[in-house]
Amino acid sequence: MDFLLTPQQQDFRARLRELLGGPEMRQALRDGSRADPHDPDPRPAYRLLGRHRWLAPDWPAERGGAGLDTVCANILTEELAVHHVPDSAHVNSVRNAGRCLLLCGSDRQRERLLPLLAGGDVLAAVLYSEPETGSDLASLRTIARPAHDGWRLHGTKVHSVKTAHCDLAIVAARTGEHPEPLLGITLFVVDLRAPGVTVRPVDGVNHEPFHQVLLDGLRVGPEDVVGDVDEGWLVITEGLAVERVGMDYSARVRAHLAWLRRRAADRGFGSAVAERLDRISTAAEAGRLLAWSMAGRLADGDLDPAEAAESKWLNSELMREVWELSQELSLPHDLLTAHDPGAPEDRTALLLNREAPGLSLSAGTSEMMLQVIAGNLGLEAGDAQ
């Protein structure tokens, strides 16, 4: 399947592929993995992209971007995943935090922070989830108490990745009490190196270590508020829809399927395996079409969160099928012996084994996506039984 791209968009994809598959990127990935192979630093790769103004290609030039359109931004999302360049920090730093600042930040915040994010010189985390409440922001417990010079933040955030490499964060905190619990939430820009902030790794099996962030009386000023006080939920909702377009999930499915097909051919697996791979491949093309459709809806400003949930659910569940098939075909040895993050084949194997099982959890679990879809259809929780 191909899409009708303009000559400029086709040229962008071709030049981006050349960079992502070239020796400079391979070296940047090795450099990022040198200090800690279990939690590679994405900044060498992002700075390489930033030098071309391709880390945030659709941002204005004065904000560090290339002034391209949103189609090019989605081409970047797709190609990062296809080439297995670590993209979770890009999702958080550029697509979530950066977009939040671009749309709702003050002129000073945009001028100061966006060029740093677009250049890969600064990484941002997004701190919404909390212990015992998960992503249920109606149960948000982090509090921002008014002070004479701004606010004091108290609370604990969890399940953020790449946080040890991040310089700042967008933090959701409760600033007011309302009958509707999703109101009264405000977003703040937080310096993760400031007094009152502690970042700790959390033990787990995720391929990128989770972190816990403790906020103990952290001082933030009025200039650190993003958007309007008590109206952060509106910004968060839009960000979640963007994350659930499904472009990166779809690209991962197709890249890992191609690797799996090569390995199956090398091992001489028969027609039954080929038919199963063909079935998943057909579903993967449908998933890609759905993701691009959602991207177009987003560009037009009419993305339905329930439809985005459909794309995220389909593509992340397909990734789980690919991983399960690799286990059934007794390929774990290939997955476990891969070691060079700069080599394309090894990078594919490493990420298939590490990230695939968790993709149905990130950006909202499959169960949450089905709940959103069911609600859009007017179904109650028990109607499906």
C-alpha positions in Angstrom: 0.0 0.0 0.0 1.2 3.5 -0.8 -0.3 6.9 -0.2 -0.6 9.9 -2.5 2.3 12.1 -1.3 3.4 15.4 -2.8 6.8 15.6 -4.3 8.0 17.5 -1.2 6.6 14.8 1.1 8.2 12.0 -1.0 11.5 13.8 -1.0 11.3 14.2 2.8 10.6 10.5 3.3 13.5 9.5 1.0 16.0 11.8 2.7 14.8 10.8 6.1 15.2 7.1 5.3 18.7 7.7 4.1 19.6 9.4 7.4 17.9 6.8 9.6 19.4 3.9 7.8 22.9 5.4 7.4 26.2 5.2 9.3 25.7 8.4 11.3 22.5 7.1 12.9 24.0 3.7 13.6 26.8 5.4 15.4 24.5 7.7 17.3 22.5 4.7 18.5 25.6 2.9 19.7 26.7 6.1 21.5 23.4 6.3 23.2 23.6 2.7 24.4 27.2 2.9 25.6 26.6 4.2 29.1 23.5 2.0 29.9 22.4 -0.6 27.3 19.2 -1.2 29.4 18.1 2.4 29.2 19.8 4.0 26.1 20.0 7.7 25.9 18.1 8.9 22.8 19.7 12.3 22.7 22.6 11.5 20.3 20.1 10.2 17.7 17.7 13.1 18.4 20.5 15.7 18.0 21.4 14.3 14.7 17.8 14.7 13.5 17.6 18.1 15.1 20.5 19.3 13.1 18.4 18.7 10.0 15.3 20.2 11.7 13.6 16.9 11.3 12.9 16.1 15.0 9.8 18.3 14.8 9.5 18.9 11.1 6.0 20.5 11.2 7.0 23.1 13.7 7.7 26.6 12.5 11.3 27.4 11.7 11.5 30.0 14.5 10.5 27.2 16.9 13.2 24.8 15.7 11.2 22.9 13.0 11.4 22.9 9.2 8.0 24.4 8.6 6.7 21.3 6.9 3.1 19.9 7.1 1.6 17.4 9.5 2.0 14.6 6.9 5.7 15.0 7.2 5.4 14.7 11.0 3.5 11.4 10.5 6.1 10.2 8.0 8.7 10.8 10.7 6.7 8.9 13.3 6.3 6.0 10.9 10.0 5.9 9.8 11.3 6.2 13.4 9.3 3.0 14.2 10.3 1.2 11.0 14.0 1.9 11.6 13.7 1.1 15.3 15.1 4.4 16.5 13.9 4.8 20.1 10.8 6.9 19.9 9.2 6.9 23.3 11.1 10.0 24.3 10.1 11.6 21.0 6.4 10.8 21.7 6.7 12.4 25.2 9.1 15.3 24.4 7.9 16.5 21.0 4.5 15.0 20.2 3.1 15.4 23.8 5.0 18.0 25.8 6.1 20.0 22.7 2.7 20.0 21.1 1.1 21.1 24.5 3.5 24.1 24.6 3.0 24.9 21.0 -0.8 25.0 21.3 -1.2 26.3 24.9 2.1 27.6 26.1 2.9 31.3 26.7 5.0 33.2 24.2 7.9 33.0 26.7 7.6 29.2 27.1 7.5 28.7 23.4 10.5 30.9 22.7 12.6 29.4 25.5 11.7 25.7 25.3 10.5 24.7 21.8 13.9 25.2 20.0 15.6 23.1 22.7 13.1 20.3 22.3 13.2 20.4 18.5 17.0 20.3 18.5 17.2 17.3 20.8 19.1 19.3 23.3 16.4 19.0 26.0 14.1 16.1 26.7 10.7 16.5 28.4 8.7 13.9 30.3 4.9 13.9 30.7 3.9 13.2 34.3 0.2 12.3 34.5 0.0 8.7 36.0 0.1 8.1 39.7 0.4 5.2 42.1 -3.0 3.4 42.7 -4.8 5.7 40.3 -2.9 4.9 37.1 -4.1 7.0 34.2 -7.4 7.8 35.9 -7.0 11.5 36.1 -10.4 11.9 37.9 -8.5 10.4 40.9 -5.5 12.7 40.6 -3.9 13.2 44.0 -0.9 15.5 43.2 -1.8 18.9 44.6 -0.6 22.4 43.7 -1.0 24.7 46.7 -1.0 28.4 46.1 1.9 30.3 47.6 2.9 34.0 47.6 5.4 33.4 44.7 3.4 30.8 42.7 2.6 27.2 43.7 4.0 24.3 45.7 3.6 20.9 44.2 3.2 17.8 46.4 2.7 14.3 45.0 4.1 11.2 43.3 4.1 10.3 39.6 4.9 6.9 38.1 5.3 4.9 34.9 7.3 7.4 32.9 10.1 6.3 30.7 13.4 7.9 29.8 12.9 10.2 32.8 16.5 9.8 33.9 17.5 11.5 30.7 14.9 14.3 30.8 15.5 17.9 31.9 11.9 19.0 32.4 8.4 17.7 32.6 4.8 18.6 32.0 3.1 17.8 35.3 -0.7 17.5 36.0 -1.7 18.7 39.4 -5.0 19.4 41.1 -5.5 23.2 41.8 -9.2 23.2 42.6 -12.1 21.2 43.8 -15.1 20.7 41.5 -18.1 18.4 41.4 -16.7 17.2 38.1 -13.4 15.6 39.1 -11.8 16.1 35.7 -12.0 19.8 36.2 -9.7 21.7 38.6 -6.5 20.2 37.0 -3.7 22.4 35.9 -0.5 21.7 33.9 2.9 23.0 34.9 6.4 23.1 33.4 8.7 21.5 36.0 12.5 21.5 36.1 13.4 17.9 37.0 16.8 19.0 38.4 15.2 21.5 40.8 15.2 21.1 44.6 12.1 19.2 45.7 12.2 16.7 42.8 13.5 13.1 43.2 13.6 10.7 40.2 13.9 7.0 41.0 14.0 3.9 38.8 11.2 1.4 39.3 12.0 -2.4 39.1 10.1 -4.1 36.3 10.3 -6.1 33.1 9.5 -3.2 30.7 12.3 -2.8 28.1 12.6 0.9 29.1 12.8 1.2 32.8 9.9 3.0 34.5 10.6 5.9 36.9 8.9 7.3 39.9 9.0 11.1 40.4 8.5 12.5 43.9 7.4 16.1 44.2 8.0 17.4 47.7 7.1 21.1 48.0 8.5 21.9 44.6 8.2 25.6 43.9 6.8 26.6 40.5 6.0 30.2 39.5 3.0 31.7 37.6 5.2 31.7 34.5 5.3 27.9 34.7 1.6 27.4 34.2 0.7 25.9 30.8 -2.6 27.2 29.5 -5.4 28.2 31.9 -5.5 27.3 35.6 -8.0 24.5 36.3 -8.4 23.6 32.6 -5.6 21.2 32.0 -7.9 18.3 31.2 -8.8 19.8 27.9 -5.2 19.9 26.8 -4.5 16.3 28.1 -7.5 15.0 26.2 -6.1 16.3 22.9 -2.7 14.9 23.7 -4.1 11.4 24.4 -5.9 11.4 21.1 -2.7 12.3 19.2 -0.8 9.4 21.0 -3.6 7.0 19.9 -3.5 7.7 16.2 -1.6 4.4 16.0 1.0 5.4 13.3 4.0 4.2 15.3 2.2 1.0 16.4 1.3 0.2 12.8 4.9 0.8 11.6 6.3 -1.5 14.3 3.9 -4.3 13.3 5.0 -4.2 9.7 8.8 -3.9 10.5 8.7 -6.8 12.9 6.5 -8.9 10.5 9.2 -8.4 7.8 11.9 -9.6 10.2 9.7 -12.6 11.2 9.1 -13.5 7.6 12.8 -13.5 6.8 13.6 -15.7 9.9 10.7 -18.1 9.0 12.1 -18.4 5.5 15.6 -19.1 6.8 14.2 -21.9 9.0 12.2 -23.4 6.2 8.8 -23.2 7.9 6.0 -24.4 5.6 2.8 -23.1 4.1 0.8 -23.0 7.3 3.2 -20.4 8.8 3.2 -18.5 5.5 -0.6 -18.3 5.5 -0.6 -17.0 9.1 2.0 -14.4 8.2 -0.1 -13.3 5.2 -3.2 -13.0 7.4 -1.4 -10.8 9.9 0.1 -8.8 7.1 -3.3 -8.1 5.5 -4.6 -6.9 8.9 -1.5 -4.8 9.3 -2.1 -3.0 6.0 -5.7 -2.3 7.2 -4.2 -1.0 10.5 -1.9 1.3 8.6 -4.7 2.6 6.5 -6.7 3.3 9.7 -3.8 5.1 11.3 -3.2 7.3 8.3 -7.0 8.0 8.2 -6.8 9.1 11.9 -3.7 11.3 11.1 -5.7 13.0 8.4 -8.6 13.6 10.8 -6.2 15.0 13.3 -4.8 17.4 10.7 -8.3 18.5 9.8 -9.1 19.1 13.5 -11.9 16.6 13.8 -10.2 13.5 15.3 -12.8 11.5 17.3 -11.1 10.0 20.5 -13.2 6.8 20.1 -12.0 6.3 16.5 -8.4 7.0 17.6 -8.9 4.3 20.3 -9.9 1.8 17.5 -6.7 2.5 15.7 -4.6 2.1 18.8 -6.4 -1.1 19.9 -6.1 -2.8 16.5 -2.4 -2.0 15.9 -1.2 -2.8 19.4 -3.1 -6.1 19.4 -1.5 -7.0 16.1 1.9 -6.4 17.6 1.0 -8.9 20.3 0.1 -11.5 17.6 3.5 -11.0 15.9 5.3 -11.5 19.2 3.3 -14.6 20.1 4.0 -16.1 16.6 7.8 -15.5 17.1 7.6 -17.5 20.4 5.6 -20.3 18.8 8.2 -20.6 16.0 10.9 -21.0 18.6 12.8 -17.9 17.7 13.6 -16.6 21.2 17.2 -17.5 20.7 17.4 -15.0 17.9 15.7 -12.4 20.1 17.9 -13.0 23.1 21.3 -13.1 21.4 20.8 -9.8 19.5 23.2 -7.3 21.1 24.2 -4.5 18.7 21.7 -1.6 18.7 23.4 0.0 15.7 22.8 -3.1 13.5 19.3 -3.0 11.9 18.6 -6.8 12.3 19.7 -6.8 15.9 17.8 -3.7 16.6 14.6 -5.3 15.2 15.1 -8.5 17.3 15.9 -6.6 20.5 12.8 -4.4 20.3 10.5 -7.2 19.3 11.4 -9.2 22.4 11.5 -6.2 24.8 8.7 -3.8 23.7 6.0 -5.9 22.0 4.4 -7.4 25.1 3.8 -3.9 26.6 2.4 -2.1 23.6 -1.1 -3.1 24.4 -0.6 -1.3 27.8 1.0 1.9 26.8 -1.1 5.0 25.9 -4.1 3.2 27.4 -4.6 -0.5 27.8 -6.6 -2.6 25.3 -9.4 -2.9 27.8 -9.5 0.9 28.2 -9.6 1.3 24.4 -12.5 -1.2 24.1 -14.3 0.7 26.9 -14.0 4.0 25.0 -15.2 2.3 21.8 -18.1 0.7 23.6 -19.1 4.0 25.1 -19.1 5.6 21.7 -21.5 2.9 20.5 -23.8 3.5 23.4 -23.0 0.2 25.1 -22.8 -0.4 28.8 -20.1 -2.5 30.4 -22.4 -5.6 30.7 -23.9 -5.3 27.2 -21.1 -7.3 25.6 -21.6 -10.3 27.8 
